Amino acid sequence: MTPEENKNFDKIIPIDIVKEMKDSYLDYSMSVIVSRALPDVRDVLKPVHRRILYSMHELGLSSSAKFRKSALVVGDVLGKYHPHGDVACYDALARMAQDFSLRYPLVLGQGNFGSVDGDPPAAMRYTEVKMAPLAAEVLRDMEKETVNFGPNYDSSREEPRLLPSVVPNLLLNGTMGIAVGMATKIPPHNLGEVMTALIKLIDEPEATGDDLSNIVKGPDFPTGGMVFNESDIRHASGTGRGGVLVRGEAEVVDEEKIVITSLPYQVNKADLIVRIADLVREKKLEGIRDIRDESTTLADTRVVIELKNTAYPQKVLNSIYKNTELETVFHYNMLALVDGVPKLLSLKAILEEFLKHRREIIIRRAKFDLKQAEAREHILLGLKKALDHIDEIIKLIKKSKDVNTAEANLIKEFKFSELQARAILEMRLQKLAGLERQKIEDELKEKQALIKYLKELLGSEAKILAVVREEFVEIKNKYSDDRRTKVVRAAPGEIKTEDLIPNIEAVLVVTQGGYVKRTDPSEYRAQRRGGVGVVDLDTKEEDFVNLFITASTHDNLLFFSDRGKVYQIKMYDVPEGKRATRGKSVMNFLPLAEDEKVSSVLPLKADTKTAESIMLVTKAGVAKKVSLESLKEVRRSGIIAITLEAGDELLTAFLVGPGDEAIVATREGKAIRFKESEVRQMGRSAMGVRVIKLKKDDRMVGAGVINKEAKTTANFLVVASNGYGKKTALKEYKVQRRGGSGIKTAKLTAKTGKLISGRVVGLEDSEIITISKHGQVIRTALDEIPALGRQTQGVRVMKLRPDDFLASLTCL
């Protein structure tokens, strides 16, 4: 190594690369946090916004000035204070003029500054700007040494490190920023509410966060909308963090269309419309015929969604809320710089920090005004003294050879200060007039009164706060306006799948082979009794319909199996199918064993009385009651509802209440009516008691409940396998003790066949649907089936094809 190289080597300082990377990244992080991403809690401006406003202030672009090109402002800001990209600077300037981005815009714009549809602003050479009236309140008293100044990026001039804002912009317009390792997100609020809260905090320093939340009710977004749940809002404003549900306003008009009149904050209207259209195209959102944007301005947002005649408007609206940004959550993260340090702040903490800021501004302004007033008083005292000795002073000046000599002589002879002597020499002769002398004396009294007031102000904390309060009242009276965002105290509740599905009547079809489907009842047109019906579903040759019940789509369905187990799903969980489709295997929804079959389905409505019990009846003539409460929560794998003897199967299940009666029918035409109290309530694992004595080849085929209203008005409907049926008044069935052989309910012959079902039908039942083994279905008015005696055969309800027979019936 040469001596020269050795000399240079000695100048190299070894540095640990890990430490250097850590220190450099920390410096970078703090620069981003303090100088770019996070706002100061006092004026709530990021450096670029502060520099834009100060530059416009220097250019004289007040609210009363003429508009000037945006390019002029951007160029001035970049050249003097902000040596960054012009696009970023112009974007910041344009956002300050957007009434859909800021609740209270600080810049007035002329030209295209973008839209809520995501359209960008026009180029800066086309648009023009000036400051909004509220921006003057952000810059008020800037010239009175109220804030500190520091050198700009090249030390060629001074720029403010803070603006002396009279308004708490952090809450009025909110802010968003992403720094390194931290972020801030603060919603905008209503000016009138915020200023009232500040006034209350001055009047009552001990006011709690809840007290202030009673005044500042919640966010007030520029785009309107609705915010929900007072407790969520209070938690977020009280802790600085939390989520608040926000929805755009929408209403159903004449059951024909949905009209959206406002949007959640920062939701792009055009993207929202595209999203709704995509959902319609993907078949995830049904019932929409057309969608169009009729909006003219932000204040007149109007998106019209035309609905089909078959649509359920509220369900469509719920689906839009659930699947689009028309409902969103605004997550508070109220992080701001306090004395240059990032801190998470509550609503009260932000207001308290702003009060400290305003107090400091008032003190600095008062000191500046006092200094100026005392300086002017000093000059006025000199002028007054000079006027009292004007003749001697004129002679002295005339004798002096030059201005400097005259100034020295005045100081020596009359004890004037340099400032007073200079002011006397600059005094015009017009001041010698009587009225002019009086003006000096009046101004002197005024300055002396001002000095006295300012000294008293600076010596009294109460008077300083009184001035702060007075300015807050002035701002409130001058700029407050009505809320745009509605606050709904209660939470709307989570939109569940159930909220997206119309609560309508549907028919549930279950086949002997284990296929299930849900069908619209209108698929089955009404026919006169004796018709051949229509084909219901494409069953396999050996399969036939076993159960055919009606329920609402929101009902819980209890599926009872022939083994005595019970399973539970919602009606809307069953896939919808057309009349002629087979449906899906029930094994897709219920974990049935290989040889286990569904024997009964009991729909439970939300308003079902918990005092009611479920009566279970088996084919062997055994029955028992279990409490409804014990079957309210059925696990997915199912639970035991009744323990069966060998060879027995569960036939049906129905609800019974205190004072009700039950009636059962057998395949051979026997029936027995008994009080529900004859069958006591038992645990789920109990076997039950005998309700009817059956002959060797007989079995149970039907059962029903007779409630208090039905005892005098209802009938017992029985249907035989060859398509015959009839109604019989319940009064023809005397109440017996359970366990007997029963009485005849129908005269059965080869023509009628054996009974396949028996049902209690009341005034609320208007039609029946019967279905045959081969899938033929007929829907018949109940009035067309005559009421006949117990000993009769009945009339033809459905004309069956050869080798076909009735499988089941249901009542609508």
C-alpha positions in Angstrom: 0.0 0.0 0.0 1.5 3.4 -1.0 1.9 6.1 1.6 -0.9 8.1 -0.1 -3.3 5.1 0.0 -2.3 4.4 3.6 -3.1 8.1 4.4 -6.6 7.8 2.9 -7.2 4.5 4.6 -6.7 6.2 8.0 -9.7 8.5 7.2 -12.1 5.6 6.8 -14.5 5.2 9.8 -15.8 1.7 10.3 -19.6 1.6 11.0 -21.8 -1.4 12.1 -24.2 -1.8 9.1 -27.0 -3.1 11.3 -26.8 0.0 13.5 -26.5 2.3 10.5 -29.6 0.7 8.8 -31.5 0.9 12.1 -30.6 4.6 12.7 -31.3 5.5 9.0 -34.6 3.8 8.9 -35.6 5.4 12.2 -34.7 8.8 10.8 -36.7 8.1 7.7 -39.7 6.8 9.7 -39.8 9.9 11.9 -39.5 12.2 8.9 -42.6 10.4 7.3 -44.5 10.5 10.6 -43.8 14.2 11.5 -43.4 15.8 8.1 -45.8 14.0 5.8 -48.4 11.5 7.1 -49.7 12.6 10.6 -51.4 16.0 11.3 -50.6 18.3 14.1 -53.4 18.3 16.7 -53.4 22.1 16.8 -54.0 23.2 13.2 -54.6 19.7 12.0 -52.8 20.2 8.8 -50.1 18.2 7.1 -47.1 20.2 5.9 -48.3 20.2 2.2 -51.7 21.6 3.2 -50.1 24.2 5.5 -47.8 25.3 2.8 -50.6 25.6 0.2 -52.7 27.8 2.5 -49.7 30.0 3.5 -48.7 30.4 -0.1 -52.3 31.4 -1.1 -52.2 33.9 1.8 -49.0 35.4 0.5 -50.5 35.6 -3.0 -53.5 37.5 -1.6 -56.0 34.8 -2.7 -58.6 35.5 0.0 -62.2 34.7 -0.4 -62.9 38.2 -1.7 -60.1 38.1 -4.3 -60.3 37.0 -7.9 -59.8 33.3 -8.8 -56.2 32.5 -10.0 -54.9 29.5 -11.9 -54.2 26.5 -9.8 -50.9 26.2 -11.6 -49.8 29.5 -10.2 -50.4 28.3 -6.6 -48.8 24.9 -7.2 -45.7 26.6 -8.8 -45.5 29.0 -5.9 -45.7 26.3 -3.3 -43.1 24.1 -5.0 -40.7 26.9 -5.6 -40.8 28.4 -2.2 -41.8 25.7 0.4 -42.5 22.2 -0.9 -39.8 20.8 -3.3 -41.8 17.7 -4.3 -43.9 16.5 -7.3 -46.4 18.9 -8.8 -49.0 16.1 -9.2 -49.0 15.3 -5.5 -49.2 19.0 -4.6 -52.1 19.6 -7.0 -53.9 16.6 -5.7 -53.7 18.0 -2.2 -54.9 21.4 -3.4 -57.8 19.8 -5.4 -58.9 17.7 -2.4 -59.2 20.9 -0.3 -61.7 22.2 -2.8 -63.8 19.0 -3.1 -67.1 19.2 -1.1 -67.4 15.4 -1.2 -64.0 14.9 0.4 -64.0 17.7 3.0 -67.0 18.5 5.2 -65.8 22.2 5.2 -63.6 22.9 2.1 -60.8 25.3 2.7 -60.4 26.2 -1.0 -62.9 27.5 -3.4 -62.5 26.0 -6.8 -63.6 27.1 -10.3 -63.6 24.4 -12.9 -63.7 20.6 -12.8 -62.3 19.4 -9.5 -63.5 15.7 -9.8 -66.6 14.0 -8.6 -67.9 11.4 -6.2 -67.9 9.0 -9.2 -64.1 8.9 -9.0 -63.6 11.4 -11.9 -60.2 13.1 -11.5 -59.8 16.9 -11.5 -59.0 18.7 -14.7 -55.3 19.7 -15.2 -54.1 22.5 -13.0 -53.8 24.8 -16.1 -57.6 24.7 -16.5 -58.8 25.1 -12.9 -58.8 28.2 -10.7 -58.7 28.6 -6.9 -58.9 31.0 -4.0 -59.3 30.5 -0.3 -62.7 29.7 1.2 -63.9 32.0 4.0 -63.2 29.4 6.6 -59.5 29.3 5.5 -59.2 32.9 6.8 -60.1 31.6 10.2 -57.2 29.1 9.9 -54.8 31.9 9.1 -56.3 34.5 11.4 -53.6 36.7 13.2 -50.8 35.1 11.3 -49.0 38.4 11.1 -49.0 38.9 14.9 -46.2 36.5 15.8 -48.8 33.9 17.0 -46.8 31.0 15.6 -43.2 30.1 15.1 -41.5 30.4 11.8 -38.5 28.4 10.5 -36.4 28.4 7.4 -37.8 26.7 4.2 -36.0 23.9 2.4 -33.2 26.2 1.0 -33.2 28.7 3.9 -34.1 31.5 1.4 -37.2 32.5 3.3 -39.2 31.7 6.5 -42.3 29.5 6.6 -44.8 28.9 9.5 -44.3 25.7 11.5 -48.0 25.9 12.5 -51.1 27.9 11.6 -53.0 29.8 14.3 -56.3 28.2 13.4 -59.4 29.3 15.3 -61.3 26.2 14.2 -60.4 22.6 15.2 -59.9 21.3 11.7 -58.9 17.8 13.0 -62.5 17.2 14.0 -64.2 19.3 11.3 -62.7 17.7 8.3 -61.0 14.7 9.8 -57.9 13.2 8.3 -56.4 10.0 6.9 -52.7 9.1 6.7 -50.4 6.1 6.6 -47.0 6.6 8.1 -44.3 4.0 8.9 -45.7 1.6 11.5 -48.7 3.7 12.3 -51.7 5.3 10.6 -54.4 7.8 11.4 -58.1 7.9 10.5 -60.4 10.5 12.0 -63.9 11.2 10.7 -65.3 14.7 10.0 -67.7 16.3 12.4 -70.3 19.0 12.5 -68.8 22.5 13.1 -71.7 23.7 15.3 -71.5 20.6 17.5 -67.7 20.8 17.9 -67.7 24.5 18.7 -70.5 24.0 21.3 -68.4 21.2 22.9 -65.4 23.5 23.1 -67.6 26.2 24.7 -68.8 23.6 27.2 -65.3 22.5 28.0 -64.4 26.2 28.8 -67.5 26.6 31.0 -67.1 23.1 32.6 -63.5 21.9 32.6 -64.5 18.8 34.4 -67.0 17.7 31.7 -66.6 14.0 30.9 -66.2 12.4 27.5 -69.9 11.3 27.7 -70.9 14.9 28.4 -69.1 16.0 25.2 -70.5 13.0 23.2 -74.0 14.2 24.1 -73.1 17.3 22.1 -70.9 15.9 19.3 -73.3 13.2 18.4 -71.1 11.4 15.9 -69.4 11.8 12.5 -70.9 14.2 10.0 -69.7 13.1 6.6 -69.8 15.4 3.6 -71.7 12.7 1.6 -74.4 12.3 4.3 -75.5 8.8 5.0 -76.4 7.3 8.4 -74.2 6.1 11.3 -75.5 3.5 13.7 -75.3 2.6 17.4 -74.7 5.3 19.9 -72.7 2.9 22.1 -70.2 2.2 19.3 -69.8 5.9 18.6 -69.2 6.8 22.2 -66.7 4.0 22.5 -64.8 5.1 19.4 -64.8 8.8 20.4 -63.9 7.9 24.0 -61.0 5.7 23.3 -59.8 7.0 19.9 -60.3 3.5 18.3 -63.4 1.6 17.2 -65.7 0.8 14.3 -68.9 2.6 13.5 -71.4 1.2 11.0 -72.2 3.6 8.1 -74.9 3.2 5.6 -76.1 5.3 2.6 -79.7 6.4 2.8 -82.0 4.4 0.7 -85.8 4.0 0.7 -88.4 1.8 -1.0 -90.7 4.0 -3.2 -94.2 2.6 -4.0 -92.9 -1.0 -3.7 -91.6 -0.5 -7.3 -88.1 0.9 -6.8 -85.3 1.7 -4.4 -83.9 5.2 -4.4 -80.5 5.8 -2.9 -80.1 9.5 -1.8 -76.8 9.5 0.0 -73.6 7.4 0.2 -71.2 6.3 2.9 -68.1 8.5 3.1 -65.5 7.9 0.4 -67.6 5.4 -1.5 -67.4 5.8 -5.3 -70.9 6.0 -6.7 -70.0 4.7 -10.1 -68.2 1.7 -8.6 -71.2 1.0 -6.4 -73.6 1.0 -9.4 -71.2 -1.4 -11.3 -71.0 -3.7 -8.2 -74.8 -3.9 -8.1 -75.0 -4.7 -11.8 -72.3 -7.4 -11.4 -74.3 -9.0 -8.6 -77.4 -9.0 -10.8 -75.5 -10.6 -13.7 -74.0 -13.2 -11.4 -77.4 -14.1 -10.1 -76.4 -13.2 -6.5 -78.9 -10.4 -6.4 -82.4 -11.0 -7.8 -85.4 -8.9 -8.4 -83.7 -5.9 -10.1 -84.9 -4.8 -13.5 -82.9 -1.7 -14.1 -80.5 0.7 -12.4 -79.8 4.3 -13.4 -78.0 7.3 -11.9 -80.2 10.4 -11.8 -77.8 12.5 -9.6 -77.2 16.1 -10.5 -75.0 17.3 -7.6 -73.6 15.9 -4.3 -76.5 17.4 -2.5 -78.9 15.8 -5.0 -77.6 12.2 -5.1 -80.2 9.9 -6.6 -79.6 6.4 -7.8 -82.8 4.6 -8.8 -83.1 0.8 -8.8 -86.2 -0.4 -10.7 -87.6 -3.7 -9.3 -89.4 -6.6 -10.9 -93.0 -7.2 -10.0 -92.0 -10.4 -8.2 -89.3 -8.7 -6.1 -89.5 -8.1 -2.4 -88.1 -4.6 -2.0 -86.8 -4.8 1.5 -85.1 -8.1 0.8 -83.4 -6.6 -2.2 -82.3 -3.6 -0.2 -80.9 -5.8 2.6 -79.0 -7.8 0.0 -77.5 -4.6 -1.4 -76.5 -3.5 2.1 -74.9 -6.8 2.7 -73.0 -7.3 -0.6 -72.0 -3.7 -1.5 -70.3 -0.7 0.0 -73.7 0.9 0.6 -73.0 -0.4 4.1 -69.5 -0.1 5.4 -67.7 0.3 8.7 -65.6 3.5 9.5 -62.7 2.5 11.7 -61.6 5.3 14.1 -57.8 5.6 14.7 -57.5 9.1 16.1 -53.7 9.5 16.0 -52.2 13.0 15.9 -49.0 14.8 16.7 -48.9 16.4 20.2 -45.8 18.5 20.6 -44.3 16.4 17.8 -45.1 13.1 19.4 -47.7 10.7 17.9 -50.5 10.1 20.4 -53.8 8.3 20.3 -56.4 10.8 21.4 -60.0 10.7 22.5 -62.6 13.3 21.5 -62.1 15.1 24.9 -58.3 15.0 24.5 -58.4 16.6 21.0 -60.6 19.4 22.3 -58.4 20.0 25.3 -55.3 20.1 23.2 -57.0 22.6 20.8 -58.0 24.7 23.8 -54.3 24.8 24.9 -53.4 25.9 21.4 -56.0 28.7 21.3 -54.9 29.8 24.7 -51.3 30.0 23.6 -52.3 31.9 20.4 -54.3 34.5 22.4 -51.4 35.0 24.8 -48.9 35.5 21.9 -51.3 37.8 20.1 -51.9 39.9 23.2 -48.2 40.2 23.8 -47.7 41.3 20.2 -50.6 43.8 20.4 -49.2 45.1 23.8 -45.7 45.6 22.3 -47.2 47.4 19.3 -49.5 49.5 21.5 -46.7 50.5 23.9 -44.4 51.4 20.9 -47.2 53.6 19.5 -47.9 55.1 22.9 -44.2 56.0 23.2 -44.4 57.8 19.9 -47.6 59.6 20.7 -46.3 60.8 24.1 -43.3 62.3 22.2 -45.6 64.0 19.6 -47.8 65.4 22.4 -44.8 66.8 24.2 -43.5 68.2 21.0 -46.8 70.0 20.3 -46.7 71.5 23.7 -43.2 73.0 23.0 -43.6 73.4 19.2 -42.1 77.0 19.0 -38.9 76.0 20.8 -38.6 72.8 18.8 -39.0 74.7 15.5 -36.2 77.2 16.5 -34.0 74.3 17.5 -34.5 72.5 14.2 -33.9 75.7 12.2 -30.5 76.3 14.0 -29.4 72.7 13.3 -27.1 72.2 10.3 -28.6 68.8 9.3 -31.1 66.1 10.3 -28.7 64.2 12.5 -27.8 67.3 14.4 -31.4 68.2 14.9 -32.1 64.7 16.2 -29.2 64.9 18.7 -30.3 68.4 19.8 -33.9 67.2 20.4 -32.7 64.3 22.5 -30.3 66.6 24.5 -32.7 69.5 25.1 -36.0 67.8 25.6 -35.0 64.3 26.7 -36.8 62.6 23.7 -35.8 59.1 22.8 -34.4 58.4 19.4 -37.7 57.0 18.1 -39.6 60.1 19.4 -37.0 62.5 17.9 -37.2 60.7 14.6 -41.0 60.8 14.7 -41.0 64.6 15.5 -38.7 65.3 12.6 -41.0 63.3 10.2 -44.1 65.1 11.5 -46.0 67.1 9.0 -47.0 70.7 9.5 -50.7 69.7 9.3 -50.3 68.1 12.8 -50.2 71.7 14.2 -53.8 72.2 13.4 -56.2 72.0 16.3 -58.1 69.0 15.2 -54.9 67.1 14.4 -53.6 67.8 17.9 -56.9 66.4 19.3 -56.5 63.2 17.2 -53.1 62.6 18.7 -54.5 63.0 22.2 -57.5 60.7 21.4 -55.3 58.1 19.9 -53.0 58.3 23.0 -56.0 57.7 25.3 -57.1 54.8 23.1 -53.7 53.2 23.2 -53.3 53.6 26.9 -56.7 52.0 27.4 -55.7 49.1 25.1 -52.4 48.7 27.0 -54.3 48.5 30.3 -56.8 45.9 28.9 -54.0 43.8 27.4 -52.0 43.8 30.7 -55.1 42.8 32.6 -55.8 40.1 30.0 -52.3 38.6 30.2 -52.6 38.6 34.0 -55.9 36.7 34.1 -56.5 33.1 33.0 -60.2 33.6 33.2 -60.1 36.6 30.8 -57.9 34.7 28.3 -60.5 31.8 28.3 -63.3 34.4 27.9 -61.6 35.7 24.8 -61.2 32.1 23.5 -64.9 31.5 24.2 -66.0 34.6 22.5 -64.2 33.7 19.3 -65.7 30.2 19.4 -69.2 31.7 19.7 -68.4 33.9 16.8 -67.2 31.0 14.6 -70.2 28.9 15.6 -72.7 31.7 14.7 -70.9 32.5 11.4 -70.3 29.0 10.0 -72.4 26.4 11.7 -74.9 24.4 9.5 -77.2 21.4 9.8 -75.9 17.9 10.1 -75.7 15.9 6.8 -75.2 12.5 8.4 -78.1 11.1 10.5 -77.2 9.4 13.8 -79.3 6.3 14.6 -79.0 5.5 18.3 -79.7 1.8 18.0 -77.7 -0.7 16.0 -79.4 -2.0 12.8 -78.4 -5.6 13.6 -76.3 -7.8 11.5 -77.9 -8.6 8.1 -78.2 -12.3 8.2 -79.1 -14.7 5.4 -82.6 -14.7 6.7 -82.9 -11.0 6.1 -82.1 -11.5 2.4 -84.8 -14.1 1.8 -88.5 -13.3 1.4 -90.7 -14.7 4.2 -93.3 -16.3 2.0 -95.4 -19.5 2.0 -93.7 -22.5 0.4 -94.5 -26.2 -0.1 -92.0 -28.7 1.2 -92.0 -32.0 -0.7 -90.2 -35.1 0.7 -90.3 -38.4 -1.1 -90.2 -41.9 0.3 -86.8 -42.3 -1.4 -85.3 -39.4 0.5 -85.5 -36.5 -2.0 -86.5 -33.0 -0.8 -87.4 -29.7 -2.4 -89.1 -26.4 -1.8 -91.8 -25.2 -4.3 -94.0 -22.2 -4.8 -97.6 -23.2 -4.0 -98.8 -21.3 -7.1 -97.1 -24.1 -9.2 -100.2 -26.2 -8.3 -103.2 -24.7 -10.0 -106.6 -25.3 -8.3 -108.8 -27.9 -9.8 -112.3 -29.2 -9.0 -112.3 -32.4 -7.0 -112.2 -35.6 -9.1 -109.6 -34.2 -11.6 -106.5 -36.2 -12.5 -104.1 -33.5 -11.2 -100.7 -32.5 -12.6 -97.3 -34.1 -12.5 -95.4 -32.9 -9.4 -92.0 -34.3 -9.7 -89.9 -36.6 -11.7 -89.6 -39.5 -9.2 -87.9 -42.7 -9.9 -90.3 -45.5 -10.7 -90.1 -47.1 -7.2 -90.2 -43.7 -5.4 -93.3 -41.7 -4.4 -94.1 -38.5 -2.4 -94.3 -39.2 1.3 -94.6 -35.7 2.9 -96.2 -32.6 1.5 -96.4 -29.7 3.9 -96.6 -25.9 3.8 -94.5 -23.5 5.8 -92.9 -20.1 5.6 -89.4 -19.8 4.3 -88.2 -18.4 7.6 -89.6 -21.3 9.7 -87.4 -23.8 11.5 -88.1 -27.3 10.2 -87.9 -30.2 12.6 -87.3 -33.4 10.7 -88.3 -36.5 12.6 -87.0 -39.8 11.3 -88.7 -43.2 11.5 -86.1 -44.1 14.2 -87.3 -41.4 16.6 -84.5 -38.9 16.0 -85.0 -35.2 15.2 -82.9 -32.8 13.1 -83.3 -29.1 12.4 -82.7 -26.8 9.5 -84.3 -23.6 8.1 -86.9 -23.8 5.4 -84.9 -21.6 3.1 -81.9 -24.0 3.4 -83.9 -26.5 1.3 -83.2 -25.8 -2.4 -86.0 -24.4 -4.4 -87.2 -26.4 -7.4 -90.0 -26.4 -9.9 -93.0 -28.6 -9.7 -91.6 -31.2 -12.1 -88.1 -31.4 -10.7 -87.0 -34.2 -8.3 -85.2 -32.1 -5.7 -82.0 -33.0 -3.8 -81.3 -35.9 -1.6 -82.1 -35.2 2.0 -78.7 -36.7 2.9 -77.2 -33.4 1.7 -78.8 -31.6 4.6 -79.3 -34.1 7.3 -76.8 -36.7 8.6 -79.2 -39.6 8.4 -78.1 -43.2 8.7 -78.1 -45.4 5.6 -81.5 -47.0 6.3 -83.0 -44.0 8.2 -85.9 -42.1 6.6 -87.8 -38.9 7.3 -91.3 -39.7 8.6 -92.5 -36.3 9.7 -91.6 -32.6 9.3 -92.9 -30.1 11.9 -92.5 -26.4 10.9 -91.9 -24.1 13.9 -92.6 -20.4 13.6 -90.6 -17.7 15.5 -93.8 -16.9 17.5 -94.5 -20.5 18.6 -95.5 -20.5 22.2 -92.9 -22.1 24.5 -95.6 -23.4 26.7 -96.6 -25.8 23.9 -95.4 -29.4 23.8 -94.7 -31.7 20.8 -96.8 -34.9 20.7 -95.1 -37.8 19.0 -97.2 -40.6 17.6 -95.8 -44.0 16.3 -97.3 -46.4 13.8 -97.8 -48.9 16.6 -100.3 -46.6 18.4 -97.8 -45.2 21.0 -97.7 -41.5 21.8 -95.8 -39.2 24.2 -95.3 -35.5 24.8 -91.9 -33.7 25.0 -91.4 -30.1 25.9 -90.8 -27.7 23.0 -87.9 -26.2 24.9 -86.1 -29.5 24.9 -86.2 -29.5 21.1 -85.5 -25.7 20.6 -81.7 -26.2 20.0 -81.1 -29.3 18.0 -77.5 -30.1 17.2 -76.5 -30.8 13.6 -76.0 -34.5 14.2 -79.6 -34.7 15.6 -80.9 -35.8 19.0 -83.3 -38.6 20.2 -86.9 -37.5 20.4 -88.5 -40.9 21.4 -87.2 -44.4 22.1 -89.1 -46.9 20.0 -89.8 -50.6 20.5 -88.4 -53.1 18.0 -90.4 -52.9 14.7 -92.1 -49.6 15.5 -91.6 -46.4 13.6 -92.3 -42.8 14.3 -95.4 -41.6 12.3 -95.9 -37.9 13.0 -95.3 -35.0 15.3 -97.5 -32.0 16.1 -97.7 -29.2 18.6 -100.2 -29.4 21.5 -101.0 -26.9 24.3 -102.8 -27.1 27.6 -106.5 -27.9 27.1 -106.1 -29.3 23.6 -107.3 -32.7 22.4 -105.8 -35.1 19.9 -107.4 -37.5 17.4 -105.7 -40.4 15.6 -106.8 -42.6 12.7 -105.7 -46.1 11.6 -105.3 -47.7 8.3 -108.4 -49.8 8.8 -110.7 -46.8 9.4 -110.6 -46.6 13.2 -110.2 -43.3 15.2 -110.0 -42.2 18.8 -110.3 -38.7 20.3 -108.7 -38.1 23.7 -107.5 -35.2 25.8 -103.8 -34.2 25.5 -103.5 -34.5 29.3 -104.1 -38.3 28.9 -100.5 -38.4 27.6 -98.1 -37.0 30.1 -95.0 -35.0 29.2 -91.8 -37.2 29.3 -88.1 -36.9 28.7 -86.7 -37.3 25.2 -85.5 -40.8 25.8 -88.8 -42.1 27.2 -90.9 -44.6 25.1 -94.4 -43.2 25.5 -97.8 -44.7 26.2 -100.4 -46.6 24.1 -103.2 -44.3 22.8 -105.1 -46.9 20.6 -105.4 -50.7 20.6 -104.6 -52.0 17.1 -105.5 -55.2 15.4 -102.8 -57.5 14.0 -102.6 -56.0 10.5 -103.6 -52.4 11.4 -101.3 -49.4 11.9 -101.6 -45.7 12.5 -101.8 -43.4 9.4 -102.8 -40.0 10.7 -103.1 -37.8 13.8 -104.0 -34.2 14.6 -104.5 -31.7 17.4 -107.9 -30.2 18.3 -107.4 -26.8 19.9 -110.1 -24.8 21.7 -111.3 -23.0 18.6 -111.4 -26.2 16.5 -113.7 -28.1 18.9 -116.8 -26.6 17.5 -115.8 -25.5 14.0 -113.2 -28.0 12.7 -113.6 -31.3 10.8 -111.6 -34.5 10.6 -110.5 -35.1 7.0 -109.6 -38.6 5.9 -108.4 -39.7 2.5 -108.2 -43.3 1.2 -105.6 -44.8 -1.1 -107.9 -45.0 -4.1 -108.6 -41.3 -4.2 -111.7 -41.0 -2.0 -112.0 -38.6 0.9 -114.5 -36.8 3.2 -114.8 -34.5 6.1 -116.6 -35.4 9.3 -117.6 -33.0 12.0 -115.5 -33.4 15.2 -118.6 -33.5 17.3 -119.3 -37.0 15.9 -116.2 -38.2 17.7 -116.8 -38.5 21.4 -113.9 -37.9 23.8 -112.6 -41.2 25.1 -109.8 -42.4 27.4 -106.7 -43.3 25.5 -105.9 -47.0 25.0 -109.3 -48.1 23.6 -110.1 -49.6 20.2 -111.6 -46.4 18.9 -114.7 -45.9 16.7 -115.2 -46.1 13.0 -114.2 -43.0 11.0 -114.9 -44.2 7.5 -116.6 -47.1 5.6 -113.8 -48.8 3.7 -114.3 -51.0 0.7 -112.3 -52.3 -2.3 -113.4 -49.2 -4.1 -112.1 -46.8 -1.5 -109.0 -48.7 -0.4 -107.4 -48.3 3.0 -106.9 -44.9 4.7 -103.6 -43.2 4.0 -104.0 -40.1 6.1 -106.2 -38.2 8.5 -106.0 -34.5 9.3 -107.9 -32.0 11.5 -109.0 -29.1 9.2 -110.3 -25.8 10.5 -111.5 -22.5 9.2 -108.0 -21.3 8.4 -107.6 -24.2 5.9 -108.9 -23.3 2.5 -107.4 -25.9 0.2 -105.8 -29.4 0.2 -103.1 -30.8 -2.0 -103.0 -34.5 -2.5 -100.2 -36.4 -4.2 -100.1 -39.9 -5.6 -97.4 -42.5 -5.6 -96.5 -41.7 -9.2 -96.3 -38.0 -8.5 -99.7 -36.8 -9.7 -100.8 -33.7 -7.7 -104.2 -32.0 -7.3 -105.0 -28.9 -5.5 -108.6 -28.7 -4.4 -110.7 -26.3 -2.4 -111.7 -27.8 0.9 -115.2 -26.5 0.5 -115.7 -28.9 -2.5 -115.2 -31.9 -0.2 -118.5 -32.6 1.6 -119.0 -33.1 5.3 -120.3 -36.6 5.8 -121.0 -39.0 8.6 -118.4 -41.4 10.1 -120.0 -44.4 8.5 -119.8 -43.1 4.9 -117.2 -43.9 2.1 -116.7 -40.3 1.0 -116.4 -38.8 -2.5 -113.8 -39.0 -5.2 -111.1 -36.4 -4.5 -108.7 -37.4 -7.2 -109.1 -39.6 -10.2 -106.1 -42.0 -10.2 -104.5 -43.8 -13.1 -104.3 -47.6 -13.1 -101.8 -49.0 -10.6 -101.5 -45.6 -8.8 -102.7 -44.7 -5.3 -102.7 -41.7 -3.0 -99.5 -41.2 -1.0 -100.1 -38.1 1.1 -102.0 -34.9 1.6 -101.4 -31.4 3.0 -103.6 -28.5 3.9 -103.0 -24.9 2.7 
